[in-house]
Amino acid sequence: MSVRVRFAPSPTGYLHVGAARTALFNYLFANHFGGTFILRSDDTDTERSTVEFQTDILEQMRWLNLDWDEGIEVGGPHGTYRQSERYDHYRDVALQLIEEGHAYYSLVTADQLNVFKQRARNTGSSPAYDGSLEPEPSQISRSMLDGGQATIRFRIPRPGATMFTDLVRGEMVFDHAQVDDFVIMRSDFTPTYHLASTVDDVDYGITHVIRGEDLLSSTPKHILLTKAMHAEPATYAHLSLLMGPDGKKLSKRHGDTALSAYREAGFLPEAMNNYLALLGWSPGDDETLVSMSEMIERFDGTAISRNPAVFDQEKLLWMNGVYIREMSDTEFVELARPLLEADLGRSLTGDEVSSLAVLSPLVKERTKLLSEIVDQARFVFVAPTTYDESSWSKVMESPEAPIALDGAATALKALDDWTTEAIDAALRGVLEVNDLSARKGLQPIRVAISGSTVSPPLFESIQILGKDETLARIATARALVT
C-alpha cells in the first residue's frame, strides 16, 4: 500500500510554527516512503476563513520548499481539495449514515444538554450525551415539516470501546461511554470538522494521519465514522504540542508564532526546517544539523517523542547563524544583493557586486539573520549621513578621537600599497606613536567609515572602500569632532 498523507490547515489564521512542523513531518514521512503528500484546505469555517490566510499558508509552504503532490493549486483526482466546495457530498454521506442507522436527526437544545451533563456529574455517571433526550422519530419528522431545525448526530455504539495503535503514543483505548453522540451536520446543513475531515480522508485514500495531540480525543470519533462508511481507518500519529521555554503552551506571549514573521526577520528555510524537525524527533547519533535529504532518509515515524517539545527562539537563531556561515560566498551574495538593492533603492553596479563578494565572508561570520546583512554592509555602498548616537557619544567624544582620526588620515594618505596588510601596519603604527589602545585608536576610524562601532573587520573594510573614499569619510567625521 502506497503511503498517502495530508496537511489540512484551516485558513482562519496565518500559518504558525506548530502547524508548519506538522506539515514538515507529513512531508518527510511521505517522501521517506515514496508516497504522496496532499495539501487540503479545511475551510468550512466560512466566517473566519479568508483569502489572505489561504495565500499565506501557500506562500509559507513554498518558502519551506514543502512541495505537495496533490491538492490546492496543484490539482489531482479529487477536484480543488477545498472542503467548501464539497458540501453536497458531505450531506449525501450524512443522509446515508442516517439511512444505515449510524446517525440520527437531533432536536436536543444546548440548555437540555447542560442539564443532562450536570445531572450525570452529580450522579457520577458519564456526561457523554447518548441520544436519550431525543423525541420519537415521528415527532422529529413533524417538527422538521413545521420548520424546526435539526442537527445530525453520529450514534456511538454502546457498550464498546475504540482501540488503535498510535505511532507516537502506542496502544490507545477509548471507552464509548465517554464519547458523545457528536454532531456531524449542523442545522443549516453545513458539515462539522469531524464529518468533513473524515469523509475527505476516506475519499482521498489517506493511509496515515499525522497531526497535533489536541485532536487525539477526536480520533475515536473519526475511526467510528470511517468504519460506518465501510472504509479502513488510517494509522494515526499524534504529535506533542510545542511549548515555550517557560514550559507553557507556545503562544504569542513567547514572541511571534506566525511563520511569516520568521521569514521576514531573516531566517533561512533550511534552518527553520532543520529546527522544526528536531522538535520531537531524533535523527539519531545526537546530530543537530541535518539536511533535508538526510531527514527524508531517516524519517520513518518511529523516533517521534511523545514528550512536549520546547520552541526556543535563541536556539533557532543560533542554528540560522550556522546555516548562514556554512553557505558559499556565491550563495550569500545571491541572498544579500536583493536585500541591499531594496534598501538602497537602486541596482548595484558591477564594481559594487565585486565589493560585496569580497565583503561577504566577513559579513557571514557576524550574521545570524539575513536582515542583519543590510546594516552590516550598507556602509560600503553609501557613506553614512548620520552616525549611531550611542557609538558617537561613546567613541567620538573621547579626547583620543581627534588624535586617532588625524593620525589615521596622515598614515593612510601616505600609503601606496592599498592592501589589508599595509593598512593594518599603518594604523597600528598610529597606535604606537600616540600610545593608544586598539579600542581608543581604531574605534573612531570604524565609526567614521561605517557610522557605527559594529561593522565587519576594520582593515578589510577600509581596503574594500578604497583610499579616496576612506579618506573622505575620515575627513567628514573629523570635521564634526571637537
N, C-alpha and C positions, 0 to 999 in steps of 0.2 A: 504494500500500500504506500503510495506516494504521500509524503508529508505536505499538508496544506494548513497554513496558519494565517491569522488575520490580526491586523491592528485596527481597532474600530473606535476612534475618538469621536466625541460629540462636539460639534462646532459651536460650543457655548462659552468658549474662552480660548485664550492663547495656549499654544502647546507648552506645557510645563515640563520641567526636568523629569518628574516622576513618570509621566506618560512617555517621554522620549526614551527613558530606559526600557519601558515595556515594549515600545516599538523596536528598539535595538535588539532585545532578547528574542523577539519573534523573528526578526530579520536573520540573526545569527543562526537560530535553530533551523529555519527553512533552508538557508544556504549550506549549513553543515550536511544536511541530508539530501541536498539536491532537490528540495521541494519547492513549493510555491508560496510566496509572501503576498498577501492581499491587503489592500488599504480600502477600508469601508468607512462610510460616513453614517454614524448613528444619529441622524438629525431629526428625530421625531419630536424633540422639544422645540416646536416651531416658534414659541415666544422668545426663547433665548438664543436660538441658532442664528448666526449671521454669516454673510458672505465674507466679511472681514476676518472672522475667526477661521473659517474654512480655508481662506487664502493663506493665512499664517501657518496653519498646520501643514499645508502642502509645501510652502516655502522652506519651513524648518526641516521637514523630512528630506527635501532635496539638498539643503545645506549640509545635513549629516551624511549625505550620499546613501541613504537607505532607500534604494530604488525598489519599487514594488512591481510584481509581475502581473497582477490583475488589480483592478479597482478604479478609483476615481481618476478621471482624465486619461487613464491608460486603457480602460475597457476590459473586455473579457466576455465569457459566455453568459454573464448574468446581468447584462444591462449597464446601468450607470453606477451601481453599487452605492446608491443613496437610498436610505430607508424611506425618506419622504415620498419617493416615487413608487413605493411598493404597498401602499395602504390596502388596495383592493385584495392583494394576495393574502395579507395578514388577516383580513376579515374572513376570507374564504377558509383559511386554516382554523380560525376560531369557531366558525359555524360547523365545520367538520368535527371538531373536538366535542361540540355540544351534541351533535348527532350520534357520536360514538360513546357518549356518556362520560367523557373525560372533563367536561366543563358544563357550566350552567349559568343561566341568567340570574343576576343577583340584584335585589332591591334593598338590601340592608343599608342603613344610614350610618354616617360617622358617629352620631350620638349613640345608636344602638351598639355599635362596635365598642365604643368606650365603656359602656355599661357591661357588656359581655366580658371584656378583658379585666375590668376591675373586679367583677364577681369571681372570675377564675382565680385571680391572685388572692382574693380573700379566702377562698376555699382550698388553696394550694394546688389547684389543677392547672393545666396548660392554658395560657392565654391565646394560643393559636386558634384563629377562627376556623370552624369546621362546617359552616353552612347551616347550622341548626336554627338560625333565626330567619331563614327564608320562608316565605309563604308557599302554599301549594302551587304547583306549576300552572294550574288553571287561573289562579289569582294573578300570577305574574303575566300571563297572556292577556288577561283583561286590562291590567294596569298599562301594559305597553300599547294596547289598542286605544286606550283613553289618553295617550300622550305621555305616559310615565316614562322615565328614563332608567334603564337597567345597565349595569356593568356586566361583563362576563368574567366569571371566576373559574380557575382551574380547580378540579376536585382532587385533593390529595388522598391517595388510597390509605385508609386506616383500618386496622393497625398495620404497621410496617416500618421499614427503615430504608434509606438510600445509602449505599456503601460504594465508595470508589477509592482508587489509589491516586493520590496527588503526587506529581513528580517532585514536589518540594516538601510536602508535609506528610507524605506516607499515607497510611490507611486512615480514611475518614468515614465516620458513621453519623448520619443524621436521623434521629427518631422522627417519624412522621407526625407524632403527637405534638412536636414543637414547631411544625411548619404550617403556616396559614394556607387556607384556600385563597390563593392570591389572584388579584385582578390581572387579566391578560388583555382585556379590551375595555376602554373607558366608555362612559355613557354616550360620548359623542362619536363613538366607533373609531377612535384612534387607538393604536396598539400601545401597550406599555413596553418598557425596555425588555422585560422578561420574554414576551412573545416575539417581538421583532428580532431581538438578538438571536434567540434560539432558532427561529424559522430560517434566518439567514445562514446560521452556522450549518443547519441541515442542508439547505439548498445549495450552498457553496462547497459542500463536502469537506468542511473543516475537520481535520483529524486531531489537532491539538489546540487547546485554548490556554494561552499564556497571558495572565492578567494579574492585577493587584489583589492583595488579600482582602481588601474591602468588599470584594464581590464573592468571597468564599461562601457566605451564608446563602447566596443566591444559587449556588451550584446544584443543590438537590432539586430545586425548582426546575432548573434548566435540563437536568438529566431526566426528570419525570416527563417534562414536556417533549423532549426528544423521543423518548420511548413511546409516548402516546401518539407521536407522528410516525411510528413504525420505523424509526431510524436508530442507528447505533450511536450512543453517546461518544463524544470526543474524549480524549485524555486531557486532564486538567493539570495546570501548574500555577499556583498562586504565589506571586512574589510579595515579599515583605514590603511594607511601606517605607518610604525614605524618611529619616529623622534628621533634625538639626543637631548641631554639636551639643546642645543642651539636653538631648535625649527626648525632645518633644517632636511631634509630627511636623514635618517640614511645611513651613508656611511663609507668608510674606514677612513675618517678623524676623526671619533669618536672612532676609535680603531678597533679591529678585528670584522668582521661581519660573518666570517665562523664559523659554529657551532663547527667544529673540533678543532679550536683554544681554545675554552672554555673547551672542553673536556680535551685537553692536559694540560691546565692550572690548572686543578684540580677541576672543577665544577662537582657537582653531577647531574645525570639526573633528579632526583626527584626535586631538587631545580630549575633546568632550566625549567622543565615543569610547575612548580608552578608559576614561574616568568612570563613565556611567556603567560600563561593563563590569568594573571591579566592585560596584555597589551591590553585593550579594552574590557574586560569582567569583570563583577562583580558577585562573587559567593553569594553575599548578606551578611547582618549582619556585614559589614565592616571587614571581615576576610582577613588575609594576608596569613597565612599558611593553605593550603588546599591540602589534599591528592588526589591522582589520583582517587580513588574510590568516594570521595566526589565530585570531579569535574564532573565525569561522571554522578553522580546522579542529579546534578543541571544544567548541560549544555543542555538547550533545545533551544538555539538560540535566546532567547527573551531579554537577558540582555547584548547584544553586543553594545558598544558605537560607534557612527559614528565619534566621535572626534578623532583626531590623538593621538596615544599613544607614550609615551616617553620611549625609551630604555636607562636606566641609569645603567651603569656597577657597580656603587657603591652600588646601591640598590640590584642588583643581588648578589654582593659579600657578602653583609650583610645577605641576605637570605640563601646563601650557608653555611655561618658560623653557622646559626641557625640550619640548617639541620644536619650539622656535629656534633654539640653539642648534638642534640637530639637522635642521633643513639646510639645503645647499644655499650658497650665496645667490645663485641664479634664482632659486625659488623665492628667496627672501626679497630680492629686488622686484620680482613679479608681483608680490603682495604689497610691497611698500610703495611702489611707483604710483598706483592709482590713488592711494591714500594721500600722498604728498601733493599730487596734481589737484585733487579735490580741495585740499587745504589752501594751496597757492592760487587756485582759480585759473590755472593755465597748464599747458603741457610742458614737461621737462625737455630741455634741449638735449642733443646728443652728448655734449660735454657734461651736462648735469647728470645724465643717466650713468655716464662713466664714473663721475664723482660718487654717485650713490653706490655703485658697485664696489668702489674702494672703501666706502664708509660702512657697507653692510656688515662685514664680520665684526666691526667694532660695536655697532648698534645691537646686533644679535645677542651678544654676551650680556647686555644690560636690559634686555627686553623680556617681559613676561606676558605682555598683551600687545596685539598688533596696534591698538590705539596709541600706544606709547611711542611708536616709531616717529610719528609726525613731530612730537615735542622734542625728540632727541636729534632729529635730522634736519628740521626746518632751517636752522641757522646756516647750513651750508648753501642754501639756495636764496636766502633773503637775509639781509643784515637786520639785526634787532633794532626795532624802532622804540621799544621800551625795554626796561630791564626788570627782572623779577625783584620785587620790593625787598623781600627777605634777603636775597642774595646781595643786593646792592648795600643794604644797611649793614650787613654782617661783614662784607669784604671791602667794598669801595669807600667806606667812610673811615677806614683804619688809616693811621699815619704811614703805613708801609705801602698803601695802594699807589700813590703817585710815584714813589721810588721804583716800584716794580714795573709800572707801565712805561715810565721813561727809559728804564734800563732795557726793557724788552724791545721797545721801538728802536733804540740805538743798535742793539745787538742783531736784531733781525734785519734791519736795513743794510747792515754790512755783510750779510750772508750772500754768497754767490751760489753755494750748493744748497738748493732748497729740498733737502731730504729730511726725513724724520730724525735720522741720527744727528745731522748737523743742527737742526732746530733744538733737539734735546741738549746737545753740548752747549749751544749758545745761551740758552735760557738758564741752564744750571750754572754757567759762568756768572750770569747776573746775580743769582742767589748767593754765590760765594763772595763776589766782590762787595755786595751790600749786606752781607751777613743776615740773609733772610732764610727762614724756613721754607720748605716747599709749599706749605699751606699759605703762608703770608705772601710769598712771592709769585706763585703760579695761579692762585685762585683769582686775583684781579684780572689776569690775562684771559682766563676762562670766561669770566663774566663779560669782559669787553668783546670777545669774539662771538659768544653764544647767547648772551643775555641772562645766563643763569650759572649757578655753581654746579648744576647737574648737566653733564654732556658726555659724549664719547671721550676717549683719551685725548689729552690736550695736544701733544706734539703731532699726532697723526691728524687731528682736526686742522691744525694750522697748515700742515703740508697740503691737505686737500683744498683748503680755501685759497691757497696761493699767496705769494708775497704781497702784491699790491692790495688785495682785499684785506688781508690780515692787518697790515699797517694802517689802512684807512679806518678799520674798526677800533684799533687801539687808540688812534688819534681822536676819534669821536668820543670814546669813553673818557679819555684823559681830559678833554675839554670840560667834562661835567664833574670831574673830581676836583675838590678844593684842597 
